[in-house]
Amino acid sequence: MSFPATLPISDEVLEIAQRLDAAGHEVWCVGGWIRDALLSEGGEAAGLTPSDVDFATSATPDQVQALFRRTVAVGVKHGTVGVLDRRRALHEITTFRRDVTTDGRHAVVAFGVSLEDDLARRDFTINAIAYHPLRHEWRDPFGGAADLAGRMIRAVGDASQRFREDYLRILRALRFAARFGFEIDPATWAAARAAAPGLAGLSAERVRDEWFKGLRTARSVGRLVGLWLDVGAAAEWLPRLSAPQTTAEVDRMPRDPVLLTAVLLPDASGVLRRLRASNIEIGRAEAMMRGPGAPEPPSAEGIRRWRSRVGDAADDLIALWRLRHGVDPDWAREVAASRARRDPVTRAELALNGDDLAALGVARGPLLGEMLDRLLDRVLADPRLNTKDQLTALVRTLR
């Protein structure tokens, strides 16, 4: 792959580079934006935005903070300062650095090194390319452009050492391979498999983020799952993960990591709890597991009662049905029609509320809740009953 003469750098990004350069500091564009811009022959086709551009510089964090008025302390002790451009897009500016010590999760870094030293500590050759936005020069000391052209994920230098420095790089290798449809260099793959037991020491949050990113971006979810299984990552974090039987159907699903986790793992809620997912995400998985997966019977009333029971999980359960059967369920049309009619399916949608019942003499507490449930049961059978007058009359007969 040959480098283009220039890359489409926005004025806002150039202003940041110019200020650092004018203060006597070396400054280069680095990171994923460079990689993706080269893959898309300029970046536009990949949907890249100026906020994706990050910098490596000889300036220390203190010097960066002194040069720019609007900064965010993203990771100052590791050399990174976030700078807001005039459109309030955030760019990470990181001081050239080298690792002093690492434990597979964290690194102690030292500043005052060269760009080449900084690139040497990066994970993969395709992420170790730098571009000077003012002089339009390129630095590619590890052959990243050749690996982009050859569709190869290759560690920078000694692959075993790169993974010992940060075991999360194993999962990043899998994500990039699945996202771009690249192969993994044999030496890098062997080192990843050998280092996989080190994944157990990572924080759950870091593993979750990589799993979610992988599901969102993989060209083929089946390929991503296969890589997790083959490298040994699933054994450490997702022990009941299995490859989907219908890969094409899974790949047509929305790239929703919670939904896909429920598809791929029988104990999705337990997995998400271990991965420190949010309560909302765990709750979604629990609702999908709880079901029921389909209304029975699939009549208009049966669908109202099913919607009332499964709540917000209805769309997830329809997606699971589609995956398991290869087609949308016939009753999905009636679900849509029920929503369009605004059929009441929850207590909150009843024409009477708790205060109305109390005014009618229903004691607050368990009896009031029981009365709301009895009214909802009648309305689920016949939505036409959901008027204040008719429900008031029902209260008087049910008391």
Backbone torsions as a table, in degrees:
resi	resn	phi	psi	omega
1	MET	NA	127.4	176.1
2	SER	-92.8	148.7	-179.1
3	PHE	-80.7	139.8	174.1
4	PRO	-68.6	158.2	-179.4
5	ALA	-63.2	-38.1	-180.0
6	THR	-143.5	164.6	170.9
7	LEU	-117.9	151.9	-177.2
8	PRO	-77.1	82.4	-179.4
9	ILE	-89.9	131.9	-178.8
10	SER	-71.2	161.1	178.0
11	ASP	-60.7	-37.2	-179.2
12	GLU	-63.8	-40.7	178.5
13	VAL	-67.8	-42.4	178.3
14	LEU	-60.1	-37.6	179.8
15	GLU	-61.6	-39.8	177.5
16	ILE	-63.8	-47.5	-179.9
17	ALA	-62.1	-41.1	-178.6
18	GLN	-64.1	-38.5	-179.2
19	ARG	-67.7	-41.6	177.7
20	LEU	-65.3	-42.5	-179.2
21	ASP	-64.6	-42.4	-179.4
22	ALA	-64.0	-27.7	178.9
23	ALA	-84.2	2.7	175.7
24	GLY	91.3	15.5	-178.3
25	HIS	-103.4	141.9	174.2
26	GLU	-72.8	140.4	-178.2
27	VAL	-146.3	133.6	-178.7
28	TRP	-137.3	146.7	170.3
29	CYS	-82.7	135.3	-176.8
30	VAL	-142.1	174.9	169.4
31	GLY	93.4	-162.4	-172.8
32	GLY	-62.5	-30.3	-179.9
33	TRP	-63.3	-40.8	179.2
34	ILE	-63.0	-49.1	179.7
35	ARG	-56.7	-49.9	-175.3
36	ASP	-71.2	-32.3	176.6
37	ALA	-64.5	-40.4	177.9
38	LEU	-67.1	-39.1	179.3
39	LEU	-65.1	-33.9	-178.2
40	SER	-99.5	10.6	178.6
41	GLU	58.1	47.5	173.8
42	GLY	132.0	-15.1	172.8
43	GLY	100.2	-25.7	-175.9
44	GLU	-63.3	-42.9	-175.0
45	ALA	-67.7	-22.7	-178.5
46	ALA	-85.9	0.6	-179.5
47	GLY	71.9	25.9	-178.5
48	LEU	-74.5	150.5	178.6
49	THR	-124.1	162.1	179.4
50	PRO	-56.8	-28.9	-178.2
51	SER	-69.3	-11.9	177.4
52	ASP	-79.5	-9.9	-174.4
53	VAL	-84.0	123.7	175.6
54	ASP	-115.6	163.0	-174.3
55	PHE	-125.4	149.9	164.6
56	ALA	-115.9	139.6	-172.6
57	THR	-146.8	158.1	173.1
58	SER	-79.9	-13.3	179.2
59	ALA	-68.8	141.0	176.2
60	THR	-77.4	164.2	177.0
61	PRO	-55.0	-41.0	178.6
62	ASP	-61.3	-41.1	-179.9
63	GLN	-68.0	-38.0	176.9
64	VAL	-63.6	-46.3	-179.8
65	GLN	-62.9	-32.3	178.7
66	ALA	-73.1	-28.3	-177.0
67	LEU	-80.7	-28.4	-173.1
68	PHE	-119.6	137.6	-175.9
69	ARG	-75.2	-40.0	-175.7
70	ARG	-107.3	101.2	-178.7
71	THR	-129.0	160.3	177.2
72	VAL	-130.0	131.3	-179.2
73	ALA	-78.5	78.7	-175.8
74	VAL	-66.8	-48.0	-179.9
75	GLY	-164.4	63.9	-169.9
76	VAL	-60.3	-39.8	-176.4
77	LYS	-68.0	-18.6	174.6
78	HIS	-100.8	6.1	173.2
79	GLY	97.8	6.0	-173.7
80	THR	-109.2	128.6	174.5
81	VAL	-123.1	133.1	174.3
82	GLY	-86.8	132.4	178.7
83	VAL	-119.4	129.0	177.4
84	LEU	-89.6	125.7	176.2
85	ASP	-80.3	-177.3	-173.8
86	ARG	-70.0	-12.6	173.2
87	ARG	-97.9	8.1	177.4
88	ARG	68.6	21.5	170.1
89	ALA	-80.5	140.2	-176.1
90	LEU	-95.1	130.9	176.8
91	HIS	-121.9	133.4	176.9
92	GLU	-87.1	126.9	178.0
93	ILE	-116.1	117.3	-173.0
94	THR	-120.0	132.8	179.0
95	THR	-68.5	139.3	172.4
96	PHE	-48.6	134.3	-174.5
97	ARG	-150.6	161.9	171.6
98	ARG	-134.6	154.3	178.8
99	ASP	-78.4	133.9	174.0
100	VAL	-93.9	-52.4	174.2
101	THR	-140.1	150.7	175.6
102	THR	-141.0	154.4	178.5
103	ASP	-126.1	16.4	-178.4
104	GLY	90.3	-11.7	177.4
105	ARG	-126.7	-41.5	-176.4
106	HIS	-129.4	156.1	177.9
107	ALA	-129.0	143.1	167.2
108	VAL	-98.1	126.8	-172.9
109	VAL	-116.2	158.9	174.8
110	ALA	-124.4	143.8	179.6
111	PHE	-97.1	-174.4	175.4
112	GLY	81.1	28.1	178.2
113	VAL	-113.8	-179.0	-176.8
114	SER	-90.2	169.3	174.5
115	LEU	-58.1	-42.5	-178.8
116	GLU	-62.1	-39.5	176.3
117	ASP	-63.5	-39.6	-179.4
118	ASP	-65.5	-44.5	179.7
119	LEU	-65.4	-30.1	-177.6
120	ALA	-67.4	-20.8	-179.1
121	ARG	-92.3	1.4	-177.9
122	ARG	-79.8	167.7	-169.8
123	ASP	-76.4	-55.1	-172.7
124	PHE	-127.8	153.6	-175.7
125	THR	-58.8	-35.4	-178.0
126	ILE	-70.2	-14.0	176.7
127	ASN	-105.0	8.2	-176.9
128	ALA	-115.4	40.4	178.2
129	ILE	-113.7	137.8	-179.7
130	ALA	-125.4	148.6	-178.7
131	TYR	-133.3	130.4	178.2
132	HIS	-89.9	114.5	-172.6
133	PRO	-73.1	-13.7	-179.4
134	LEU	-100.8	-40.3	-179.4
135	ARG	-97.3	-7.0	179.6
136	HIS	56.3	43.3	176.0
137	GLU	-103.1	156.3	179.8
138	TRP	-119.8	146.1	170.9
139	ARG	-129.4	125.0	-178.0
140	ASP	-145.6	68.0	-171.9
141	PRO	-70.6	-12.8	-174.7
142	PHE	-117.4	13.9	174.7
143	GLY	74.7	34.4	180.0
144	GLY	-64.4	-37.9	-179.7
145	ALA	-63.6	-40.4	178.0
146	ALA	-63.9	-37.7	179.4
147	ASP	-72.9	-32.1	172.6
148	LEU	-62.3	-44.8	179.5
149	ALA	-65.3	-36.3	-179.4
150	GLY	-87.6	0.6	177.2
151	ARG	57.4	56.5	-172.9
152	MET	-132.2	134.9	170.7
153	ILE	-96.6	116.6	-176.5
154	ARG	-135.0	132.7	178.1
155	ALA	-67.7	150.7	173.0
156	VAL	-75.3	122.3	177.5
157	GLY	67.1	-133.2	-177.1
158	ASP	-79.6	110.7	-175.8
159	ALA	-61.4	-41.0	-179.9
160	SER	-60.0	-41.9	178.7
161	GLN	-65.7	-41.7	179.4
162	ARG	-59.3	-41.7	-178.5
163	PHE	-74.5	-33.4	176.3
164	ARG	-65.3	-31.9	178.3
165	GLU	-65.4	-37.6	-179.7
166	ASP	-158.1	107.2	-176.3
167	TYR	-66.9	-18.1	177.5
168	LEU	-62.1	-22.8	179.1
169	ARG	-60.2	-25.7	175.2
170	ILE	-60.9	-48.0	-179.0
171	LEU	-67.8	-33.6	176.7
172	ARG	-65.5	-37.9	177.2
173	ALA	-60.5	-43.1	178.8
174	LEU	-63.8	-42.7	-178.7
175	ARG	-63.9	-45.3	-179.5
176	PHE	-65.6	-40.0	179.5
177	ALA	-61.7	-43.5	-178.8
178	ALA	-73.8	-34.1	-179.5
179	ARG	-68.7	-45.3	-174.2
180	PHE	-96.4	-7.6	-175.0
181	GLY	72.0	29.2	-179.0
182	PHE	-89.5	159.8	168.6
183	GLU	-89.4	162.3	175.7
184	ILE	-105.7	127.3	179.5
185	ASP	-50.0	134.2	-175.8
186	PRO	-53.4	-42.6	-179.9
187	ALA	-66.7	-38.7	177.6
188	THR	-66.0	-41.1	179.9
189	TRP	-64.9	-44.3	179.5
190	ALA	-62.0	-40.5	179.1
191	ALA	-67.4	-37.2	179.1
192	ALA	-65.0	-44.6	179.5
193	ARG	-63.6	-40.3	180.0
194	ALA	-66.8	-33.0	-176.4
195	ALA	-89.6	-5.9	-173.1
196	ALA	-54.6	-35.9	177.2
197	PRO	-57.1	-25.2	177.9
198	GLY	-66.7	-16.6	178.2
199	LEU	-62.2	-25.9	-178.5
200	ALA	-61.9	-23.8	-178.3
201	GLY	-86.8	-3.8	-180.0
202	LEU	-74.0	158.4	174.8
203	SER	-73.1	147.6	-180.0
204	ALA	-60.0	-35.8	-177.8
205	GLU	-64.4	-40.4	-179.7
206	ARG	-67.5	-40.2	178.0
207	VAL	-65.4	-44.0	178.3
208	ARG	-58.3	-45.2	-178.7
209	ASP	-60.9	-41.2	179.2
210	GLU	-68.0	-40.9	178.1
211	TRP	-61.6	-46.0	179.9
212	PHE	-65.3	-45.6	178.6
213	LYS	-60.2	-41.4	179.6
214	GLY	-61.3	-44.8	-180.0
215	LEU	-65.2	-36.4	-178.1
216	ARG	-71.0	-31.4	-168.4
217	THR	-110.8	-11.9	-174.7
218	ALA	-64.2	135.1	172.0
219	ARG	-62.1	-38.0	177.9
220	SER	-133.2	117.2	177.0
221	VAL	-62.2	-36.6	178.5
222	GLY	-59.3	-39.7	178.0
223	ARG	-65.5	-43.7	179.1
224	LEU	-59.7	-47.0	-179.8
225	VAL	-61.3	-43.5	178.9
226	GLY	-59.8	-39.2	178.7
227	LEU	-66.9	-42.9	177.3
228	TRP	-60.3	-40.6	179.8
229	LEU	-68.5	-47.3	-173.1
230	ASP	-69.3	-35.3	-176.9
231	VAL	-79.4	-18.4	-177.8
232	GLY	100.8	2.6	-179.7
233	ALA	-69.1	-37.5	179.9
234	ALA	-63.7	-39.0	180.0
235	ALA	-60.6	-31.3	-178.9
236	GLU	-82.0	-36.2	-171.4
237	TRP	-123.8	-28.8	-176.5
238	LEU	-130.5	66.0	-168.2
239	PRO	-63.2	-18.9	179.8
240	ARG	-106.4	15.8	177.5
241	LEU	-65.9	137.0	176.6
242	SER	-137.9	149.6	-179.6
243	ALA	-66.4	137.8	178.8
244	PRO	-65.6	140.7	179.0
245	GLN	-73.2	-30.6	-179.2
246	THR	-116.3	78.9	-175.0
247	THR	-59.4	-42.9	-177.3
248	ALA	-61.8	-40.4	-179.7
249	GLU	-67.6	-40.1	177.2
250	VAL	-62.0	-40.9	-178.5
251	ASP	-67.6	-19.4	177.3
252	ARG	-87.1	-7.3	-179.8
253	MET	-74.0	156.3	172.9
254	PRO	-56.7	141.5	-178.3
255	ARG	-80.5	62.0	179.7
256	ASP	-99.4	111.0	-172.4
257	PRO	-63.6	-31.2	179.0
258	VAL	-69.5	-46.2	178.6
259	LEU	-61.3	-45.4	-179.0
260	LEU	-66.7	-35.5	175.8
261	THR	-62.9	-39.4	177.8
262	ALA	-65.4	-32.8	178.6
263	VAL	-70.6	-39.3	-169.0
264	LEU	-92.8	-17.1	-175.4
265	LEU	-131.3	130.3	-177.4
266	PRO	-68.2	-27.3	178.7
267	ASP	-112.4	60.9	-173.7
268	ALA	-60.4	-43.0	-177.6
269	SER	-65.5	-37.9	177.2
270	GLY	-65.2	-39.5	177.7
271	VAL	-63.5	-46.6	-178.3
272	LEU	-66.0	-33.0	176.1
273	ARG	-65.8	-42.3	178.7
274	ARG	-65.0	-34.5	-179.3
275	LEU	-82.2	7.3	178.4
276	ARG	59.5	39.7	173.7
277	ALA	-69.1	169.4	-179.6
278	SER	-71.6	161.1	176.9
279	ASN	-60.5	-35.3	178.8
280	ILE	-64.6	-43.7	-179.5
281	GLU	-65.9	-42.8	177.5
282	ILE	-63.5	-42.3	179.5
283	GLY	-61.9	-38.9	176.6
284	ARG	-60.6	-45.6	-179.4
285	ALA	-63.7	-41.3	178.8
286	GLU	-62.3	-40.6	180.0
287	ALA	-65.2	-37.9	178.0
288	MET	-66.3	-39.3	-179.4
289	MET	-70.4	-34.2	-177.0
290	ARG	-72.7	-39.6	177.8
291	GLY	64.1	-147.6	2.0
292	PRO	-69.1	157.2	-173.4
293	GLY	-74.5	-13.8	-178.5
294	ALA	-154.7	152.1	176.5
295	PRO	-71.7	143.5	178.9
296	GLU	-141.1	110.2	1.3
297	PRO	-80.4	164.8	-179.3
298	PRO	-83.7	41.6	176.7
299	SER	-86.3	174.4	178.8
300	ALA	-59.8	-43.9	178.6
301	GLU	-68.6	-41.4	179.2
302	GLY	-60.0	-37.2	179.9
303	ILE	-71.1	-38.0	176.5
304	ARG	-62.6	-42.8	-179.7
305	ARG	-67.8	-36.7	176.5
306	TRP	-64.7	-45.3	177.9
307	ARG	-60.0	-39.8	179.6
308	SER	-63.8	-36.7	-176.2
309	ARG	-77.3	-43.7	-173.3
310	VAL	-90.5	-17.1	176.5
311	GLY	60.1	-130.4	-175.6
312	ASP	-70.2	-8.2	-179.4
313	ALA	-79.6	-2.9	-174.7
314	ALA	-55.4	-48.3	-177.8
315	ASP	-66.0	-38.2	177.4
316	ASP	-62.3	-41.1	-178.6
317	LEU	-69.5	-34.0	174.7
318	ILE	-65.3	-41.2	178.6
319	ALA	-63.6	-39.7	177.7
320	LEU	-65.2	-40.0	176.1
321	TRP	-59.9	-45.6	-178.9
322	ARG	-58.8	-41.7	180.0
323	LEU	-65.0	-44.9	-174.1
324	ARG	-74.3	-25.8	-175.8
325	HIS	-112.6	-10.6	177.5
326	GLY	82.1	-3.6	179.4
327	VAL	-143.5	162.4	172.6
328	ASP	-69.3	143.9	176.1
329	PRO	-67.3	146.2	178.6
330	ASP	-58.0	-35.1	-175.7
331	TRP	-75.8	-6.8	177.8
332	ALA	-62.1	-32.7	178.7
333	ARG	-64.5	-38.9	178.8
334	GLU	-70.5	-32.0	173.9
335	VAL	-60.3	-46.4	178.9
336	ALA	-62.7	-40.8	-179.7
337	ALA	-65.7	-39.8	178.3
338	SER	-62.1	-40.7	176.7
339	ARG	-65.9	-42.2	-179.4
340	ALA	-62.3	-34.8	178.2
341	ARG	-77.6	-9.5	-176.0
342	ARG	59.3	43.4	176.1
343	ASP	-57.8	129.6	177.9
344	PRO	-71.4	128.0	-178.9
345	VAL	-131.6	4.0	178.2
346	THR	-133.8	161.4	175.2
347	ARG	-54.4	-41.7	-175.7
348	ALA	-62.5	-22.3	-178.6
349	GLU	-91.6	0.5	176.7
350	LEU	-70.5	150.9	-179.4
351	ALA	-73.0	-13.8	174.1
352	LEU	-115.8	143.4	176.1
353	ASN	-115.7	-174.8	-177.0
354	GLY	-60.9	-39.7	178.8
355	ASP	-63.3	-39.7	178.7
356	ASP	-62.2	-41.9	-179.9
357	LEU	-66.3	-39.8	177.9
358	ALA	-61.7	-39.5	177.9
359	ALA	-64.8	-25.1	178.4
360	LEU	-87.9	3.4	175.1
361	GLY	97.5	8.5	177.6
362	VAL	-81.6	125.4	-177.5
363	ALA	-65.7	137.7	177.3
364	ARG	-68.1	152.8	-178.5
365	GLY	114.1	-151.7	-176.2
366	PRO	-57.4	-36.6	-178.7
367	LEU	-64.6	-37.7	179.1
368	LEU	-66.1	-44.2	177.7
369	GLY	-62.0	-39.7	178.2
370	GLU	-63.3	-40.1	179.2
371	MET	-65.2	-40.4	176.9
372	LEU	-60.9	-40.1	179.0
373	ASP	-65.7	-38.7	179.8
374	ARG	-67.4	-38.9	176.8
375	LEU	-65.8	-42.7	179.8
376	LEU	-62.2	-38.9	178.7
377	ASP	-59.4	-42.0	178.8
378	ARG	-66.6	-39.6	-178.3
379	VAL	-70.8	-35.1	176.0
380	LEU	-63.3	-33.4	176.8
381	ALA	-73.2	-36.1	-178.3
382	ASP	-147.0	96.7	-176.7
383	PRO	-60.8	-19.0	-179.9
384	ARG	-66.2	-17.5	178.1
385	LEU	-73.9	-9.7	-173.1
386	ASN	-81.3	63.6	170.0
387	THR	-126.5	157.8	-176.5
388	LYS	-62.7	-41.1	-178.4
389	ASP	-65.7	-46.6	-176.6
390	GLN	-68.6	-38.0	178.2
391	LEU	-69.4	-35.6	176.6
392	THR	-61.2	-43.7	177.8
393	ALA	-63.4	-38.1	178.4
394	LEU	-64.6	-39.3	178.6
395	VAL	-57.5	-42.0	-176.6
396	ARG	-68.3	-32.1	179.4
397	THR	-81.8	-27.4	-176.0
398	LEU	-87.1	-15.4	-176.4
399	ARG	-72.8	NA	NA
